[in-house]
Amino acid sequence: MKQSNNNKKSRDVTAFLYERLSRDDNMDGESYSIGNQKKLLIKVAKEKGYTNLVHFFDDGISGVTMDRPGFADMIQQLEQGKAAAVFVKDLSRLGRNYIEVGRLTEEFFPNHDIRLVAVSDNIDTDEGENELAPIRNLFNEWYARDISKKRRISNKIKGNAGEPMGQPPYGYIKDPENPKRWIVDEEAAQVVRRIYRMTLEGVGTEQIAAKLEEDGVLTPRAYWHSKGINRPGKVKDLPPTHWNSSSVIKMLSVQEYCGDILNFKTYSKSYKNKKRLENDRENWAIFKDVHEPIIERAVFEQVQQKRGKMRKRQAKDGERSMFSGLLVCADCGSNLHFHFNQGNPEIKYFNCSNYKGNRGTCGSTHYVRVDFLEQVVLGEIRRLTKYAGLYEDDFLKEVIGHSRQAEETERRLKEKELKSLLARDDELDGLFERIYEDNVSGKLSDDRFAKMSRRYEEEQKELSEKIKKLRSEIEKQSSRATSTDMFVSIVRKYTRARKLTPRMLNELVEKIEVYNAEKIDGEWVQRLRIHYNCVGEMNIPNEPALPIPAVTVNTRKGVFVSYTTDDRPAI
């Protein structure tokens, strides 16, 4: 009983002082700083007879959300009966959520016999009920909504002007002389280039992560921490060099490495829900060649085309083949799987994963030897590079398919139209803001405001659809031009190729269709159909200067199989 009395006495002289500051409140001046809130609350609490003062605070967290660490800790201790009063500068410090703050003031505090003092609002529940409190709570939420609306308009204007809306990715830092500009962080950029280079060489993401960890390379978060750079996100208790494949995969999709700015990749549903959701790509604002690239655009495009094909199947001994993920069955479309001969491990081959002999539905094995593939594909790549050298005009016409000049002219017209639409969209944002302010100030009636805002919204909705469509068309044209340029430059790079390498294969070949070997006129022949990156199949003329590779391999049990195009739509 004595202990209970002591606890009661302790509670009676204990007051919790809660301070909160967020970016929304910075405009209210120094009086809202955490330090000044503390000074004010200590003074008032002592004047009202409280001697045991406990501070709780949240700095940089919006009042719209009630999920704040300091606030949650205070509520938990209040539930345990550890204080008799709560002091805040004003009700907005408790929160800018009308329903939740109302529940606190109307239910929680009275039910727990807690005195609430909001100094600037002249609210002290010991002096009786304040009828203005609910109205103040409503105004506090309206304030948050208004600030959110203005910030969204401001962000939209900045984002559509090409100003980066987020933090620079690993490999870049903000320019000390201009925070709106990114510059290359060379130390981190070397790791990014290494990851892209290994990917083109056919190394999988898990193997890349393992190699980086083996070499003691700091993860992006650990690297930022070592440089004193704070980034949001959960901190995991892992070694600073513990890379995982998901980090590598994410870096392989960062288009900003080409020198671009991508805005509006995420969005939030409302000012009350801060969760970021993935935005449709058609709603992004993309600005190319804004800062110095870390990865050449041609290399980035190549990696994007290869990312889904880098899953390398392994034989039982762990060996991989550079053809894994590239071979498909010409009859059923399934992938071909890599194997080696149990009796003679030197013989490596692929066959259809859907073969009915292995409980599939495909009628044939589509067996093909790796050494046969290597000779045929290298021979066809040499044939392709020779075609590009001897018949350059025909080669370019085949790759491009139509007049580049006409396409470039069309793209420029579309970009001009897009610029005009974006300017009008920005103008409508300004008009929205002006009529909103006129309505609040009484210069514009509610009826007139409703009519004008509805008209602006309809026009902006129509503009939005046009902007999405134009951006999609421009991006497709740009991607097409980049892809063809990239393919031509890669073909020329391998003019003197003497050996087939994983990087050469990944840079040039999208997939290879494998037909089942057939016996024609007493000879076994096998067809392959190569689909090149960016351009698909190439119709290379069967000229004396461009002979089809003569490849024959003793596949199994003395059966010789030769490569053929068979005058059908093959290579």
Secondary structure as UniProt FT lines:
FT   HELIX           2..12
FT   STRAND          14..21
FT   HELIX           23..28
FT   HELIX           30..32
FT   HELIX           34..47
FT   TURN            48..49
FT   STRAND          52..59
FT   TURN            63..64
FT   HELIX           69..79
FT   TURN            80..81
FT   STRAND          85..88
FT   HELIX           91..94
FT   HELIX           98..103
FT   HELIX           104..108
FT   HELIX           109..111
FT   TURN            112..113
FT   STRAND          115..118
FT   TURN            119..122
FT   STRAND          123..124
FT   HELIX           125..127
FT   TURN            131..132
FT   HELIX           133..160
FT   TURN            161..162
FT   TURN            170..171
FT   STRAND          172..175
FT   TURN            176..177
FT   STRAND          178..184
FT   HELIX           186..200
FT   TURN            201..202
FT   HELIX           205..214
FT   TURN            215..216
FT   HELIX           220..226
FT   TURN            227..228
FT   TURN            240..241
FT   HELIX           245..251
FT   TURN            252..253
FT   HELIX           255..258
FT   STRAND          261..263
FT   STRAND          266..267
FT   TURN            271..272
FT   STRAND          277..278
FT   HELIX           281..283
FT   STRAND          285..287
FT   HELIX           297..306
FT   HELIX           307..309
FT   TURN            316..317
FT   TURN            322..326
FT   STRAND          327..329
FT   TURN            330..332
FT   STRAND          335..340
FT   TURN            345..346
FT   STRAND          348..352
FT   TURN            353..354
FT   HELIX           356..358
FT   STRAND          368..369
FT   HELIX           370..390
FT   HELIX           392..400
FT   HELIX           404..441
FT   HELIX           446..493
FT   TURN            494..496
FT   HELIX           502..508
FT   STRAND          509..514
FT   STRAND          518..520
FT   TURN            521..522
FT   STRAND          523..526
FT   STRAND          528..532
FT   TURN            533..535
FT   TURN            544..545
FT   STRAND          552..556
FT   TURN            557..558
FT   STRAND          559..563
FT   TURN            566..567
//
